[in-house]
Amino acid sequence: MSERTVQTANDVPGAPRPHVVVLGGGFGGLGAARKLKGSDVSITLVDRHNYHTFQPLLYQVATDLLEPSAVGHPLRDLFHEQPNVRVREEVVSGIDLDGREVQLEDAAPLAYDHLVLALGARVEFFGVDSAGEHGFPMYTLADAVRLKDHLLERWEAADKDPALVADGALNVVVVGGGPTGIESAGALAELYRSNFAQDFPEIAPDQARIILVEAGPALMSMFKADIRTYTQRELEKRGVEVLLGEVVASVDPTRVTLKSGTVLDAHTLVWGAGLRANPVVESLGVDLQHGHRLPVEPDLSVAGHPEVYAVGDIAWITDAKTSTVLPQLGSVALQAGEHVGENIARVVAGKDAEPFRYHDKGTMATIGRGTAVIQTHGGRTMKGKTAFLAWGAVHLALLSTGEDRAKALVDWTWAGFTHERPARITVRADQD
Ligand SMILES: Cc1cc2nc3c(=O)[nH]c(=O)nc-3n(C[C@H](O)[C@H](O)[C@H](O)COP(=O)(O)OP(=O)(O)OC[C@H]3O[C@@H](n4cnc5c(N)ncnc54)[C@H](O)[C@@H]3O)c2cc1C
C-alpha cells in the first residue's frame, strides 16, 4: 500500500496548536479568520483564487466604472498583520467529516481540528444548459471582466459593421428580477445611454436595447409593493424594457428564445437568476436544504460535528429572532463568519459556543447613480437618494481594508460627479 501524506497543523509555522482550516476567502471566511487574530491557533485559509472578491460591486467592473483591482483584494495582503494565518491558493475537492480532512485538487489532504466552510455558491441555470454555455453569469470577478470585454467588443464590431446592430449585436437580455438582475440592468442602461452613446455617436441609442426578463409577475418579488413598482418605473425611465412572466427556454450566441415563443435578437445574455451552494457540500453526506444549502445549528455548527461550521452563501441559517432563513448576503456572511471565529476562540479557551444573532442591515439594490431600494428583515422600506446613501454606508463597511474603503469612496464620488468610466479599454495579453 502506498504511503499517504496528510498535512497537519505541524506543517504550519508556529504549530503545534489547534489547526483551524478556513475554506473560502469571501466575506464569511475572512470574518472567521480575522476574529481568531488573538487566539492560540494555526489558521490555514484556502481559496481557489489568491484574492478576495467584493461581489456587490461586480456590476461596476462589468460596466467599466471600476477596475478589477478595486473589487479583488490580494488575500495574503489582508493577513500581513496576522501571523497565525497562512493563505493557500488551492482548489477544495471534498471533505471527509469523519476523518477530519479536507481534500485538495492538487495537494495532499489537509487535516483540521476546527473547520469553517465558507465556499459560497455557484450560478444555477435551472436546466437551461445553453445559458451556461453562451450566457454571461455575474458571480465572479472573471465573469465581470468577461462581460465587460464582450460588450466593448460588440460595440467596436458594430462600429465597423453597422449591419450587426440590426442583428442585435448591442442588445442585452438580463435574466432575473432580483437584486443582481436589477443592478446589472440599471448599470448597463447608464453605460449605454451615457458613455457608449458618446463614444459611438453613429449608433442611435434606441438601437441598443436592454431587456430585463423575469419569470414572476413582478420585479424584486421579495420586496414590498411600493419598492416593486418604484424599481420597475426607475428602470423603465432609464430605458430598460421589462418583460414579466417570461422564462428563458434556450440561448445561442445571437438569440434568446423565451418559453412563450418570443425570440429576442441579442448577442449578450446576462444571467442573474439563481444560486446553488458550492458542490463541495455534496461530498458531506448531509441532507441539504433548498438551493443545496447546508443546514446549521443555532451556533452555526453542522449537526453531529461541533468542530465544523458553515457560514455565508453555502449555509442555511435560520434566524433566531424571526425563525426565517437568512438571505445570501454579504452582511449575513460577514457577521456569521465573525461569530464562528469567536466561537472557535471560545471553544479553544475551554468555553461553550454561543448561538448566532443576526443584526439586520436590510436587503438592497442600486438601480442607478443616486437611486437604490432597501427593505429590512422587519419590513421597513427606503428608496431613492437616502437609500443610495445607506447602500454606500453598508457597502463601505463590508470592504476589507481601510485603504479599499478610501479607494471606493474616491471612485464612487468621482464617478458620481463626472459620469466617467475609466475602464473602457480592451487590453489583450496576446497582442502587442
Ligand atoms: C452580483 C452580486 C451582487 C451582490 N450584491 C450584494 C449586495 O449588494 N449586498 C450584499 O450584502 N450582498 C450582495 N451579494 C451577495 C454577497 O456577495 C454574498 O452573499 C457573499 O459574497 C457570500 O459570502 P461567502 O463568504 O459565503 O461566499 P463568497 O464571497 O462567494 O466566497 C467564497 C470563496 O470561496 C472560494 N471557493 C469557491 N469554491 C472553491 C473551491 N472549490 N476551492 C477553493 N476555494 C473555493 C471562492 O473563490 C470565494 O473566494 C451579491 C452577490 C452577487 C453575485
The ligand as a Gaussian input file, in Angstrom:
#p B3LYP/6-31G(d) Opt

LIG

0 1
 C      -23.546000      40.179000      -8.454000
 C      -23.751000      40.094000      -6.968000
 C      -24.127000      41.224000      -6.256000
 C      -24.321000      41.164000      -4.875000
 N      -24.688000      42.293000      -4.211000
 C      -24.787000      42.265000      -2.872000
 C      -25.091000      43.445000      -2.161000
 O      -25.291000      44.495000      -2.743000
 N      -25.124000      43.388000      -0.808000
 C      -24.900000      42.221000      -0.125000
 O      -24.912000      42.219000       1.109000
 N      -24.630000      41.084000      -0.782000
 C      -24.575000      41.070000      -2.126000
 N      -24.297000      39.914000      -2.810000
 C      -24.179000      38.657000      -2.062000
 C      -22.840000      38.509000      -1.390000
 O      -21.804000      38.920000      -2.243000
 C      -22.679000      37.065000      -0.954000
 O      -23.750000      36.750000      -0.127000
 C      -21.370000      36.863000      -0.213000
 O      -20.273000      37.117000      -1.054000
 C      -21.279000      35.448000       0.350000
 O      -20.066000      35.327000       1.033000
 P      -19.398000      33.901000       1.205000
 O      -18.194000      34.117000       2.058000
 O      -20.401000      32.915000       1.626000
 O      -19.002000      33.465000      -0.264000
 P      -18.072000      34.153000      -1.344000
 O      -17.926000      35.596000      -1.092000
 O      -18.609000      33.723000      -2.651000
 O      -16.658000      33.456000      -1.081000
 C      -16.440000      32.107000      -1.375000
 C      -14.970000      31.912000      -1.665000
 O      -14.731000      30.519000      -1.831000
 C      -13.831000      30.330000      -2.907000
 N      -14.071000      28.989000      -3.454000
 C      -15.192000      28.526000      -4.049000
 N      -15.053000      27.247000      -4.394000
 C      -13.827000      26.876000      -4.024000
 C      -13.099000      25.643000      -4.071000
 N      -13.634000      24.526000      -4.589000
 N      -11.856000      25.617000      -3.581000
 C      -11.303000      26.739000      -3.039000
 N      -11.938000      27.905000      -2.949000
 C      -13.180000      27.983000      -3.428000
 C      -14.157000      31.432000      -3.878000
 O      -13.042000      31.718000      -4.697000
 C      -14.515000      32.587000      -2.949000
 O      -13.416000      33.427000      -2.684000
 C      -24.120000      39.940000      -4.190000
 C      -23.735000      38.802000      -4.908000
 C      -23.546000      38.875000      -6.277000
 C      -23.126000      37.637000      -7.033000

